[in-house]
Amino acid sequence: MLVSCDLLLPISPVKAEEPFDPNIRAEMLKRKNGLIAHVETIYNDIFVSKNASLLKMNFQWNGWQFHESQVNLADTDDLPMLYTRAMSVAAIYPQDIKRVLVLGLGGGSIPIYLDHFLPDARIDTIELDPGVIDVAKKYFGLPETNRFHLTESDGRVYLKRHTELYDLIMVDAFAGSYIPFHLMTREFYQLVRDRLAPHGVAAFNILPSEKLFDSNVRTLRLAFTNLDFFNSGDRSLSVSNVIVLGRLDPFTEAEALQKATVAQARYNFSYDVSRLITARRIETPKAANGEVLTDDFAPVNAFDAYDRRYQRQSLPGDAQTTPGNSRIWQCTPRAHRDGSAAPR
């Protein structure tokens, strides 16, 4: 059941290949700051709010607020949530990007960004919660076009049922503060690898909780020999989301930097991947003590709770809420587009 505190917005005509409906976004930009909608779905308790030009999607669970997605209504090329910028580094590795798969929709910031800068690619986005899809269309202006497709499905089920190969796979699926356990097992990571085209790469947004992180890294290594690790870029936090890239091809750091330079010149990303790859890269962890996560053994909730430190979030309608970077922890002001932190 969908429960909204706002009336449906009028459906406006959309150009065939627009990555978003500009009329809906313009209407949202005119709205006052604060809570715009509260939508209850079978999976989530969703809050849509606005603060200046930022339109936010938050989930609430047990009294906690979790940042799920943000878009800048005044700047279509912006990625306000810092971890999404780090995920874009994955685009440097494939020789040619024709097909992209994104597991997890939110407000659609990642697929819309890729749609804009990869004009020859088809973007398939998979979302379990039909309510999230409805909210993304109604408030964030996501249409479906010849190149941009939305599918209601569990991400793993979709991969099992579709054998198409993708040059780029992005895994950014959360249930509130948790990654669903079946999207963190050896079998799942191997399935993702099997769906990569030659020279393909997968990007995973994972949690830094110590015990879960070690287990996740050890499990990822069973599917991917070549892994890169990047932080979200939030310097105000002792820990923040980690982006892991699983590559089919081996590259040295020097070779990766060269590919980033070429990719930036080719695609002209708003956030320079040749700078991000240097600014955000972190040392590859050993993770020798982690447990291998399998479909038969994946105590993800217990591991995630171990060593987790929450900070209380402001309500999504609070005009003083800081722009978000992580789904879990309090956030920092926006960074410059070269990957460096914004001055405070």
C-alpha positions in Angstrom: 0.0 0.0 0.0 1.3 3.5 -0.9 0.5 6.3 1.6 1.5 9.7 0.4 1.1 13.1 2.0 1.1 14.8 -1.5 -1.1 14.6 -4.5 0.1 13.0 -7.7 2.0 15.4 -9.9 0.7 15.9 -13.5 2.3 13.6 -16.1 4.3 15.7 -18.5 5.6 14.8 -21.9 9.2 13.6 -22.0 11.6 13.5 -24.9 12.3 9.9 -26.0 15.9 9.8 -24.7 15.7 12.2 -21.7 17.3 10.5 -18.7 14.8 12.3 -16.4 11.7 14.4 -16.8 12.8 18.1 -16.5 9.3 19.3 -15.8 9.0 17.2 -12.7 12.4 18.3 -11.5 11.5 22.0 -12.1 8.3 21.5 -10.2 10.2 20.0 -7.3 12.7 22.8 -7.3 9.9 25.3 -6.7 8.7 23.4 -3.6 9.4 24.7 -0.1 12.1 23.1 2.0 11.0 20.2 4.2 9.0 17.0 3.9 7.4 16.5 0.5 6.0 12.9 0.8 5.9 9.9 3.1 5.3 6.6 1.3 4.9 3.3 3.1 5.6 0.2 0.9 5.7 -3.5 1.6 9.5 -3.2 2.1 10.3 0.3 3.2 9.1 3.5 5.0 10.2 6.2 2.5 10.6 9.9 3.2 11.1 12.4 0.3 12.3 15.8 1.4 13.9 18.9 -0.1 16.6 21.2 1.3 17.5 24.0 -1.1 18.2 22.3 -4.4 18.7 18.9 -2.9 15.9 16.3 -3.3 16.4 13.4 -0.9 15.1 9.9 -0.4 15.5 8.5 3.1 14.4 5.2 4.6 13.3 5.0 8.2 13.8 1.9 10.2 13.2 1.6 14.0 13.5 5.3 14.4 16.7 5.7 12.4 17.0 7.6 9.2 19.1 6.3 6.4 20.2 8.3 3.3 19.3 6.3 0.2 19.5 8.8 -2.6 19.9 12.5 -3.4 19.8 14.6 -6.6 20.6 18.2 -7.2 17.6 19.6 -8.9 19.6 22.7 -10.1 22.6 20.7 -11.5 21.7 17.6 -13.5 25.4 16.5 -13.6 25.9 16.6 -9.8 26.3 13.5 -7.6 25.7 14.9 -4.1 26.3 11.6 -2.3 30.1 11.1 -2.3 30.2 7.3 -2.5 28.4 7.5 -5.9 31.4 9.5 -7.3 33.8 6.7 -6.3 31.6 4.1 -8.0 31.9 6.0 -11.3 35.6 5.0 -11.4 34.5 1.6 -12.5 33.8 3.0 -16.0 37.5 3.4 -16.8 38.1 -0.3 -17.2 35.8 -1.7 -20.0 37.2 -1.1 -23.5 33.8 -0.1 -24.7 30.6 0.3 -22.6 27.5 -0.9 -24.3 25.5 -2.5 -21.5 25.3 -1.4 -17.9 23.4 -3.1 -15.0 22.6 -1.3 -11.8 21.2 -3.3 -8.9 19.3 -0.9 -6.6 17.5 2.3 -7.7 16.9 4.8 -5.0 16.3 8.1 -6.7 18.2 7.0 -9.7 21.3 9.2 -9.4 23.8 6.6 -10.5 22.0 5.3 -13.6 21.0 8.8 -14.7 24.6 10.0 -14.4 25.9 7.0 -16.4 23.1 7.5 -19.0 24.2 11.1 -19.5 27.9 10.4 -19.9 27.7 7.0 -21.7 25.4 7.9 -24.6 26.0 4.6 -26.4 25.1 2.4 -23.4 21.9 0.7 -22.5 21.2 1.1 -18.7 19.2 -1.7 -17.0 18.3 -0.8 -13.4 16.8 -3.5 -11.1 14.8 -2.6 -8.0 13.0 -5.0 -5.6 10.5 -2.5 -4.1 7.8 -1.3 -6.6 7.2 1.6 -4.2 10.7 2.9 -4.7 10.2 2.8 -8.5 6.9 4.7 -8.1 8.6 7.4 -5.9 11.6 7.7 -8.3 9.2 8.3 -11.2 6.8 10.6 -9.4 9.2 12.9 -7.5 12.7 12.3 -9.1 11.4 12.3 -12.6 12.7 9.0 -13.8 11.2 8.0 -17.1 11.9 4.8 -19.2 13.5 5.4 -22.6 14.9 3.3 -25.4 18.2 3.1 -23.4 17.0 3.5 -19.8 15.0 0.5 -18.4 13.6 -0.1 -15.0 12.7 -3.6 -13.8 11.0 -4.7 -10.6 12.9 -7.7 -9.4 15.3 -9.0 -6.8 18.7 -8.4 -8.2 20.0 -11.9 -7.8 16.9 -13.4 -9.3 17.3 -11.1 -12.3 20.9 -12.3 -12.8 19.8 -15.9 -12.6 17.0 -15.5 -15.1 18.9 -13.3 -17.6 22.2 -14.5 -19.2 23.0 -11.3 -21.0 26.6 -10.0 -20.4 27.3 -6.5 -19.1 30.4 -4.4 -19.4 29.6 -2.7 -16.1 27.6 -4.0 -13.2 26.9 -1.7 -10.2 25.6 -3.3 -6.9 24.1 -0.7 -4.6 21.3 -2.5 -3.0 20.3 -1.9 0.7 17.5 -2.8 2.9 17.6 0.2 5.3 21.0 0.0 6.8 21.8 -3.6 5.7 22.9 -5.2 2.4 20.6 -8.2 2.0 22.7 -11.3 2.9 22.0 -13.1 -0.4 23.8 -10.2 -2.2 27.0 -10.8 -0.2 27.8 -14.5 -0.6 30.3 -16.5 -2.6 27.6 -17.7 -4.9 26.3 -14.2 -5.6 29.7 -12.7 -6.3 30.4 -15.6 -8.7 27.1 -15.0 -10.5 28.0 -11.3 -10.9 31.3 -12.3 -12.4 29.7 -14.8 -14.8 27.5 -12.0 -16.1 30.4 -9.7 -17.0 31.4 -9.3 -20.6 35.1 -9.6 -21.5 37.1 -6.7 -19.9 34.1 -6.0 -17.7 34.1 -4.7 -14.1 31.7 -4.9 -11.2 31.4 -2.2 -8.5 30.1 -3.0 -5.0 29.1 -0.5 -2.3 29.9 -2.4 0.9 29.8 -1.6 4.6 33.0 -0.9 6.7 31.9 -2.7 9.8 35.1 -4.5 10.8 33.9 -8.1 11.1 31.5 -7.9 8.1 34.0 -6.1 6.0 36.7 -8.7 6.5 34.3 -11.5 5.6 33.1 -9.6 2.6 36.6 -9.0 1.3 37.6 -12.6 1.8 34.4 -13.8 0.0 34.9 -11.3 -2.9 38.4 -12.7 -3.5 36.9 -16.1 -4.3 35.2 -14.6 -7.3 37.5 -11.8 -8.3 41.3 -12.0 -8.5 41.7 -8.3 -9.2 40.2 -6.0 -6.7 40.4 -2.2 -6.2 39.3 -0.4 -3.0 38.1 3.2 -2.7 36.7 5.2 0.2 33.6 7.4 -0.2 35.7 10.6 0.3 34.1 11.7 3.6 37.0 13.0 5.7 34.8 13.8 8.6 34.2 10.2 9.4 36.6 7.6 10.8 34.8 5.0 8.7 32.6 5.3 5.7 31.3 3.2 2.9 33.9 1.3 0.8 33.6 0.9 -3.0 35.1 -2.3 -4.2 35.8 -2.9 -7.9 36.1 -6.4 -9.2 37.9 -6.6 -12.5 38.3 -9.4 -15.0 41.6 -7.9 -16.3 44.8 -7.3 -14.3 46.2 -3.8 -14.2 48.9 -2.1 -12.3 48.1 1.2 -10.5 50.0 3.0 -13.2 48.1 1.3 -16.0 44.8 2.0 -14.2 45.7 5.7 -13.9 46.4 5.8 -17.6 43.1 4.2 -18.4 41.4 6.7 -16.1 43.0 9.6 -18.1 41.8 8.1 -21.4 38.3 7.5 -20.0 38.0 11.0 -18.7 39.0 12.5 -22.1 36.6 10.1 -23.8 33.5 10.5 -21.6 34.1 13.9 -20.0 32.6 12.9 -16.7 31.5 15.7 -14.4 33.7 14.2 -11.6 37.1 13.6 -13.1 37.9 9.9 -12.8 41.6 10.5 -13.3 41.6 12.4 -10.1 39.1 10.3 -8.2 41.1 7.1 -8.8 44.1 8.7 -7.0 42.2 10.7 -4.3 39.9 7.8 -3.2 42.1 4.7 -3.6 42.8 2.9 -0.3 45.2 0.1 0.6 44.0 -3.3 -0.3 43.1 -5.0 3.0 44.4 -8.5 3.9 41.1 -9.6 5.5 42.8 -12.9 6.6 40.4 -13.3 9.6 37.1 -13.0 7.8 34.6 -15.8 7.5 33.7 -16.9 3.9 30.0 -15.9 3.4 28.0 -18.6 1.5 24.3 -19.2 0.9 24.5 -21.8 3.7 26.5 -19.5 6.1 25.9 -15.8 6.0 25.4 -14.3 9.5 25.4 -10.8 7.9 23.2 -9.1 10.5 25.3 -10.3 13.4 28.5 -9.3 11.7 27.1 -5.9 10.7 26.0 -5.2 14.3 29.4 -6.0 15.6 31.5 -2.8 15.9 28.8 -0.7 14.3 28.5 2.9 15.7 25.4 4.9 14.7 24.8 8.6 14.8 21.3 9.9 15.2 20.0 11.4 12.0 17.8 14.5 11.7 14.3 14.0 10.4 14.2 14.3 6.6 12.1 17.4 6.7 14.6 19.3 8.9 16.1 22.1 6.8 19.3 21.7 8.7 20.0 18.2 7.6 23.4 17.9 6.1 23.7 16.7 2.5 24.3 12.9 2.7 27.2 10.8 1.6 26.6 7.5 3.3 23.5 5.4 3.8 24.4 5.0 7.5 26.5 7.7 9.0 26.2 11.4 9.3 27.4 13.3 6.3 29.8 16.0 5.3 29.4 19.1 3.0 29.8 18.5 -0.7 33.2 17.9 -2.1 34.7 19.6 -5.1 34.4 17.8 -8.4 38.1 16.9 -8.5 37.5 14.6 -5.5 38.9 16.9 -2.8 36.9 17.8 0.2 34.9 21.1 0.3 36.3 23.7 2.7 34.5 24.0 6.0 
